[in-house]
Amino acid sequence: MSAEGKIAKISAVWYLGISFGLSLMFFVITTLGNYPVVARYGGAIWVFILTIIISMPLVIPRIKKKYQ
């Protein structure tokens, strides 16, 4: 595997993990309130997608800098 491929896989694990963790946290917090099920699932998916968009440009350069 090339260095770029390894960096891409490690970066993907990091930003997907961050996104999954934050969306899970959102879901748990909204479970404590009186929110409809559709709002909780939809919000968790929305948080997941937005967190991926935000964290990709932040995580990839840091991982690239660390491994090069």
PDB file as gemmi writes it, atoms N, CA and C in Angstrom:
CRYST1    1.000    1.000    1.000  90.00  90.00  90.00 P 1                      
ATOM      1  N   MET A   1       0.834  -1.178   0.000  1.00  0.00           N  
ATOM      2  CA  MET A   1       0.000   0.000   0.000  1.00  0.00           C  
ATOM      3  C   MET A   1       0.881   1.245   0.000  1.00  0.00           C  
ATOM      4  N   SER A   2       0.493   2.222  -0.785  1.00  0.00           N  
ATOM      5  CA  SER A   2       1.280   3.447  -0.865  1.00  0.00           C  
ATOM      6  C   SER A   2       1.067   4.298   0.385  1.00  0.00           C  
ATOM      7  N   ALA A   3       1.952   5.260   0.549  1.00  0.00           N  
ATOM      8  CA  ALA A   3       1.860   6.152   1.703  1.00  0.00           C  
ATOM      9  C   ALA A   3       0.574   6.975   1.649  1.00  0.00           C  
ATOM     10  N   GLU A   4       0.187   7.424   0.446  1.00  0.00           N  
ATOM     11  CA  GLU A   4      -1.041   8.211   0.303  1.00  0.00           C  
ATOM     12  C   GLU A   4      -2.271   7.378   0.669  1.00  0.00           C  
ATOM     13  N   GLY A   5      -2.279   6.124   0.273  1.00  0.00           N  
ATOM     14  CA  GLY A   5      -3.393   5.238   0.604  1.00  0.00           C  
ATOM     15  C   GLY A   5      -3.509   5.000   2.100  1.00  0.00           C  
ATOM     16  N   LYS A   6      -2.353   4.831   2.744  1.00  0.00           N  
ATOM     17  CA  LYS A   6      -2.338   4.623   4.190  1.00  0.00           C  
ATOM     18  C   LYS A   6      -2.830   5.876   4.915  1.00  0.00           C  
ATOM     19  N   ILE A   7      -2.388   7.030   4.476  1.00  0.00           N  
ATOM     20  CA  ILE A   7      -2.823   8.294   5.075  1.00  0.00           C  
ATOM     21  C   ILE A   7      -4.327   8.484   4.882  1.00  0.00           C  
ATOM     22  N   ALA A   8      -4.818   8.136   3.703  1.00  0.00           N  
ATOM     23  CA  ALA A   8      -6.253   8.290   3.431  1.00  0.00           C  
ATOM     24  C   ALA A   8      -7.082   7.379   4.339  1.00  0.00           C  
ATOM     25  N   LYS A   9      -6.642   6.138   4.529  1.00  0.00           N  
ATOM     26  CA  LYS A   9      -7.394   5.218   5.379  1.00  0.00           C  
ATOM     27  C   LYS A   9      -7.367   5.641   6.842  1.00  0.00           C  
ATOM     28  N   ILE A  10      -6.220   6.068   7.325  1.00  0.00           N  
ATOM     29  CA  ILE A  10      -6.117   6.510   8.713  1.00  0.00           C  
ATOM     30  C   ILE A  10      -6.961   7.760   8.925  1.00  0.00           C  
ATOM     31  N   SER A  11      -6.921   8.683   7.978  1.00  0.00           N  
ATOM     32  CA  SER A  11      -7.730   9.901   8.078  1.00  0.00           C  
ATOM     33  C   SER A  11      -9.216   9.567   8.091  1.00  0.00           C  
ATOM     34  N   ALA A  12      -9.627   8.639   7.228  1.00  0.00           N  
ATOM     35  CA  ALA A  12     -11.034   8.257   7.167  1.00  0.00           C  
ATOM     36  C   ALA A  12     -11.505   7.647   8.481  1.00  0.00           C  
ATOM     37  N   VAL A  13     -10.664   6.822   9.077  1.00  0.00           N  
ATOM     38  CA  VAL A  13     -11.026   6.234  10.372  1.00  0.00           C  
ATOM     39  C   VAL A  13     -11.223   7.338  11.408  1.00  0.00           C  
ATOM     40  N   TRP A  14     -10.347   8.327  11.412  1.00  0.00           N  
ATOM     41  CA  TRP A  14     -10.441   9.407  12.384  1.00  0.00           C  
ATOM     42  C   TRP A  14     -11.675  10.270  12.178  1.00  0.00           C  
ATOM     43  N   TYR A  15     -11.894  10.785  10.950  1.00  0.00           N  
ATOM     44  CA  TYR A  15     -13.027  11.696  10.805  1.00  0.00           C  
ATOM     45  C   TYR A  15     -14.363  10.976  10.822  1.00  0.00           C  
ATOM     46  N   LEU A  16     -14.406   9.712  10.414  1.00  0.00           N  
ATOM     47  CA  LEU A  16     -15.651   8.960  10.557  1.00  0.00           C  
ATOM     48  C   LEU A  16     -15.926   8.627  12.031  1.00  0.00           C  
ATOM     49  N   GLY A  17     -14.876   8.335  12.771  1.00  0.00           N  
ATOM     50  CA  GLY A  17     -15.036   8.076  14.204  1.00  0.00           C  
ATOM     51  C   GLY A  17     -15.524   9.300  14.958  1.00  0.00           C  
ATOM     52  N   ILE A  18     -14.947  10.447  14.640  1.00  0.00           N  
ATOM     53  CA  ILE A  18     -15.385  11.694  15.259  1.00  0.00           C  
ATOM     54  C   ILE A  18     -16.848  11.962  14.917  1.00  0.00           C  
ATOM     55  N   SER A  19     -17.205  11.794  13.660  1.00  0.00           N  
ATOM     56  CA  SER A  19     -18.573  12.049  13.216  1.00  0.00           C  
ATOM     57  C   SER A  19     -19.558  11.087  13.872  1.00  0.00           C  
ATOM     58  N   PHE A  20     -19.197   9.821  13.936  1.00  0.00           N  
ATOM     59  CA  PHE A  20     -20.083   8.840  14.566  1.00  0.00           C  
ATOM     60  C   PHE A  20     -20.249   9.145  16.051  1.00  0.00           C  
ATOM     61  N   GLY A  21     -19.161   9.498  16.711  1.00  0.00           N  
ATOM     62  CA  GLY A  21     -19.229   9.808  18.137  1.00  0.00           C  
ATOM     63  C   GLY A  21     -20.122  11.000  18.432  1.00  0.00           C  
ATOM     64  N   LEU A  22     -19.989  12.056  17.635  1.00  0.00           N  
ATOM     65  CA  LEU A  22     -20.821  13.234  17.857  1.00  0.00           C  
ATOM     66  C   LEU A  22     -22.279  12.983  17.524  1.00  0.00           C  
ATOM     67  N   SER A  23     -22.541  12.205  16.487  1.00  0.00           N  
ATOM     68  CA  SER A  23     -23.937  11.914  16.171  1.00  0.00           C  
ATOM     69  C   SER A  23     -24.560  11.003  17.229  1.00  0.00           C  
ATOM     70  N   LEU A  24     -23.794  10.080  17.771  1.00  0.00           N  
ATOM     71  CA  LEU A  24     -24.280   9.239  18.859  1.00  0.00           C  
ATOM     72  C   LEU A  24     -24.560  10.074  20.103  1.00  0.00           C  
ATOM     73  N   MET A  25     -23.683  11.015  20.398  1.00  0.00           N  
ATOM     74  CA  MET A  25     -23.886  11.904  21.530  1.00  0.00           C  
ATOM     75  C   MET A  25     -25.157  12.743  21.339  1.00  0.00           C  
ATOM     76  N   PHE A  26     -25.382  13.244  20.125  1.00  0.00           N  
ATOM     77  CA  PHE A  26     -26.597  13.985  19.818  1.00  0.00           C  
ATOM     78  C   PHE A  26     -27.826  13.113  20.056  1.00  0.00           C  
ATOM     79  N   PHE A  27     -27.781  11.881  19.577  1.00  0.00           N  
ATOM     80  CA  PHE A  27     -28.918  10.977  19.732  1.00  0.00           C  
ATOM     81  C   PHE A  27     -29.213  10.695  21.201  1.00  0.00           C  
ATOM     82  N   VAL A  28     -28.173  10.470  21.983  1.00  0.00           N  
ATOM     83  CA  VAL A  28     -28.366  10.182  23.410  1.00  0.00           C  
ATOM     84  C   VAL A  28     -28.938  11.397  24.128  1.00  0.00           C  
ATOM     85  N   ILE A  29     -28.423  12.575  23.813  1.00  0.00           N  
ATOM     86  CA  ILE A  29     -28.922  13.790  24.466  1.00  0.00           C  
ATOM     87  C   ILE A  29     -30.385  14.034  24.109  1.00  0.00           C  
ATOM     88  N   THR A  30     -30.754  13.825  22.850  1.00  0.00           N  
ATOM     89  CA  THR A  30     -32.146  14.057  22.462  1.00  0.00           C  
ATOM     90  C   THR A  30     -33.070  12.961  22.995  1.00  0.00           C  
ATOM     91  N   THR A  31     -32.533  11.802  23.337  1.00  0.00           N  
ATOM     92  CA  THR A  31     -33.352  10.753  23.942  1.00  0.00           C  
ATOM     93  C   THR A  31     -33.823  11.185  25.336  1.00  0.00           C  
ATOM     94  N   LEU A  32     -33.038  12.002  26.007  1.00  0.00           N  
ATOM     95  CA  LEU A  32     -33.398  12.468  27.338  1.00  0.00           C  
ATOM     96  C   LEU A  32     -34.557  13.460  27.300  1.00  0.00           C  
ATOM     97  N   GLY A  33     -34.748  14.127  26.182  1.00  0.00           N  
ATOM     98  CA  GLY A  33     -35.834  15.089  26.049  1.00  0.00           C  
ATOM     99  C   GLY A  33     -37.075  14.435  25.461  1.00  0.00           C  
ATOM    100  N   ASN A  34     -38.054  15.264  25.197  1.00  0.00           N  
ATOM    101  CA  ASN A  34     -39.310  14.774  24.639  1.00  0.00           C  
ATOM    102  C   ASN A  34     -39.379  15.127  23.155  1.00  0.00           C  
ATOM    103  N   TYR A  35     -38.526  14.490  22.343  1.00  0.00           N  
ATOM    104  CA  TYR A  35     -38.454  14.756  20.915  1.00  0.00           C  
ATOM    105  C   TYR A  35     -39.011  13.566  20.140  1.00  0.00           C  
ATOM    106  N   PRO A  36     -39.631  13.821  19.000  1.00  0.00           N  
ATOM    107  CA  PRO A  36     -40.126  12.696  18.187  1.00  0.00           C  
ATOM    108  C   PRO A  36     -38.969  11.839  17.670  1.00  0.00           C  
ATOM    109  N   VAL A  37     -39.271  10.588  17.400  1.00  0.00           N  
ATOM    110  CA  VAL A  37     -38.247   9.639  16.941  1.00  0.00           C  
ATOM    111  C   VAL A  37     -37.640  10.095  15.615  1.00  0.00           C  
ATOM    112  N   VAL A  38     -38.472  10.589  14.719  1.00  0.00           N  
ATOM    113  CA  VAL A  38     -37.980  11.045  13.416  1.00  0.00           C  
ATOM    114  C   VAL A  38     -37.002  12.202  13.585  1.00  0.00           C  
ATOM    115  N   ALA A  39     -37.274  13.097  14.507  1.00  0.00           N  
ATOM    116  CA  ALA A  39     -36.375  14.235  14.753  1.00  0.00           C  
ATOM    117  C   ALA A  39     -35.041  13.764  15.317  1.00  0.00           C  
ATOM    118  N   ARG A  40     -35.080  12.766  16.185  1.00  0.00           N  
ATOM    119  CA  ARG A  40     -33.826  12.262  16.766  1.00  0.00           C  
ATOM    120  C   ARG A  40     -32.959  11.584  15.715  1.00  0.00           C  
ATOM    121  N   TYR A  41     -33.562  10.689  14.915  1.00  0.00           N  
ATOM    122  CA  TYR A  41     -32.789   9.996  13.878  1.00  0.00           C  
ATOM    123  C   TYR A  41     -32.331  10.967  12.787  1.00  0.00           C  
ATOM    124  N   GLY A  42     -33.239  11.825  12.352  1.00  0.00           N  
ATOM    125  CA  GLY A  42     -32.881  12.799  11.315  1.00  0.00           C  
ATOM    126  C   GLY A  42     -31.799  13.750  11.778  1.00  0.00           C  
ATOM    127  N   GLY A  43     -31.898  14.193  13.020  1.00  0.00           N  
ATOM    128  CA  GLY A  43     -30.877  15.077  13.573  1.00  0.00           C  
ATOM    129  C   GLY A  43     -29.532  14.396  13.704  1.00  0.00           C  
ATOM    130  N   ALA A  44     -29.553  13.132  14.113  1.00  0.00           N  
ATOM    131  CA  ALA A  44     -28.295  12.385  14.239  1.00  0.00           C  
ATOM    132  C   ALA A  44     -27.628  12.208  12.876  1.00  0.00           C  
ATOM    133  N   ILE A  45     -28.428  11.917  11.855  1.00  0.00           N  
ATOM    134  CA  ILE A  45     -27.867  11.795  10.498  1.00  0.00           C  
ATOM    135  C   ILE A  45     -27.328  13.137  10.024  1.00  0.00           C  
ATOM    136  N   TRP A  46     -28.053  14.203  10.290  1.00  0.00           N  
ATOM    137  CA  TRP A  46     -27.629  15.545   9.896  1.00  0.00           C  
ATOM    138  C   TRP A  46     -26.314  15.925  10.586  1.00  0.00           C  
ATOM    139  N   VAL A  47     -26.212  15.635  11.877  1.00  0.00           N  
ATOM    140  CA  VAL A  47     -24.976  15.916  12.622  1.00  0.00           C  
ATOM    141  C   VAL A  47     -23.826  15.104  12.050  1.00  0.00           C  
ATOM    142  N   PHE A  48     -24.077  13.836  11.711  1.00  0.00           N  
ATOM    143  CA  PHE A  48     -23.042  12.980  11.137  1.00  0.00           C  
ATOM    144  C   PHE A  48     -22.513  13.570   9.830  1.00  0.00           C  
ATOM    145  N   ILE A  49     -23.416  13.954   8.938  1.00  0.00           N  
ATOM    146  CA  ILE A  49     -23.009  14.493   7.635  1.00  0.00           C  
ATOM    147  C   ILE A  49     -22.259  15.810   7.794  1.00  0.00           C  
ATOM    148  N   LEU A  50     -22.778  16.711   8.611  1.00  0.00           N  
ATOM    149  CA  LEU A  50     -22.110  18.004   8.793  1.00  0.00           C  
ATOM    150  C   LEU A  50     -20.756  17.852   9.469  1.00  0.00           C  
ATOM    151  N   THR A  51     -20.653  16.925  10.404  1.00  0.00           N  
ATOM    152  CA  THR A  51     -19.373  16.721  11.077  1.00  0.00           C  
ATOM    153  C   THR A  51     -18.333  16.146  10.120  1.00  0.00           C  
ATOM    154  N   ILE A  52     -18.759  15.283   9.200  1.00  0.00           N  
ATOM    155  CA  ILE A  52     -17.827  14.792   8.185  1.00  0.00           C  
ATOM    156  C   ILE A  52     -17.316  15.957   7.342  1.00  0.00           C  
ATOM    157  N   ILE A  53     -18.239  16.818   6.909  1.00  0.00           N  
ATOM    158  CA  ILE A  53     -17.863  17.957   6.065  1.00  0.00           C  
ATOM    159  C   ILE A  53     -16.886  18.875   6.789  1.00  0.00           C  
ATOM    160  N   ILE A  54     -17.113  19.086   8.070  1.00  0.00           N  
ATOM    161  CA  ILE A  54     -16.250  19.997   8.837  1.00  0.00           C  
ATOM    162  C   ILE A  54     -14.922  19.336   9.210  1.00  0.00           C  
ATOM    163  N   SER A  55     -14.949  18.061   9.579  1.00  0.00           N  
ATOM    164  CA  SER A  55     -13.730  17.437  10.102  1.00  0.00           C  
ATOM    165  C   SER A  55     -12.769  16.951   9.019  1.00  0.00           C  
ATOM    166  N   MET A  56     -13.245  16.666   7.817  1.00  0.00           N  
ATOM    167  CA  MET A  56     -12.338  16.194   6.763  1.00  0.00           C  
ATOM    168  C   MET A  56     -11.175  17.156   6.512  1.00  0.00           C  
ATOM    169  N   PRO A  57     -11.459  18.444   6.243  1.00  0.00           N  
ATOM    170  CA  PRO A  57     -10.332  19.339   5.965  1.00  0.00           C  
ATOM    171  C   PRO A  57      -9.449  19.622   7.181  1.00  0.00           C  
ATOM    172  N   LEU A  58      -9.932  19.291   8.368  1.00  0.00           N  
ATOM    173  CA  LEU A  58      -9.111  19.491   9.560  1.00  0.00           C  
ATOM    174  C   LEU A  58      -8.247  18.271   9.872  1.00  0.00           C  
ATOM    175  N   VAL A  59      -8.792  17.081   9.669  1.00  0.00           N  
ATOM    176  CA  VAL A  59      -8.100  15.848  10.047  1.00  0.00           C  
ATOM    177  C   VAL A  59      -7.052  15.450   9.012  1.00  0.00           C  
ATOM    178  N   ILE A  60      -7.387  15.505   7.742  1.00  0.00           N  
ATOM    179  CA  ILE A  60      -6.490  15.000   6.696  1.00  0.00           C  
ATOM    180  C   ILE A  60      -5.118  15.687   6.725  1.00  0.00           C  
ATOM    181  N   PRO A  61      -5.026  17.026   6.787  1.00  0.00           N  
ATOM    182  CA  PRO A  61      -3.685  17.625   6.837  1.00  0.00           C  
ATOM    183  C   PRO A  61      -2.892  17.249   8.093  1.00  0.00           C  
ATOM    184  N   ARG A  62      -3.583  17.105   9.220  1.00  0.00           N  
ATOM    185  CA  ARG A  62      -2.868  16.727  10.448  1.00  0.00           C  
ATOM    186  C   ARG A  62      -2.299  15.321  10.356  1.00  0.00           C  
ATOM    187  N   ILE A  63      -3.078  14.404   9.819  1.00  0.00           N  
ATOM    188  CA  ILE A  63      -2.591  13.028   9.650  1.00  0.00           C  
ATOM    189  C   ILE A  63      -1.460  12.994   8.629  1.00  0.00           C  
ATOM    190  N   LYS A  64      -1.626  13.750   7.562  1.00  0.00           N  
ATOM    191  CA  LYS A  64      -0.579  13.794   6.512  1.00  0.00           C  
ATOM    192  C   LYS A  64       0.721  14.347   7.078  1.00  0.00           C  
ATOM    193  N   LYS A  65       0.620  15.386   7.898  1.00  0.00           N  
ATOM    194  CA  LYS A  65       1.811  15.997   8.512  1.00  0.00           C  
ATOM    195  C   LYS A  65       2.471  15.017   9.486  1.00  0.00           C  
ATOM    196  N   LYS A  66       1.663  14.269  10.199  1.00  0.00           N  
ATOM    197  CA  LYS A  66       2.189  13.326  11.183  1.00  0.00           C  
ATOM    198  C   LYS A  66       2.929  12.160  10.535  1.00  0.00           C  
ATOM    199  N   TYR A  67       2.434  11.662   9.392  1.00  0.00           N  
ATOM    200  CA  TYR A  67       3.014  10.484   8.779  1.00  0.00           C  
ATOM    201  C   TYR A  67       4.012  10.776   7.656  1.00  0.00           C  
ATOM    202  N   GLN A  68       4.268  12.027   7.375  1.00  0.00           N  
ATOM    203  CA  GLN A  68       5.259  12.329   6.335  1.00  0.00           C  
ATOM    204  C   GLN A  68       6.455  13.024   6.915  1.00  0.00           C  
TER     205      GLN A  68                                                      
END                                                                             
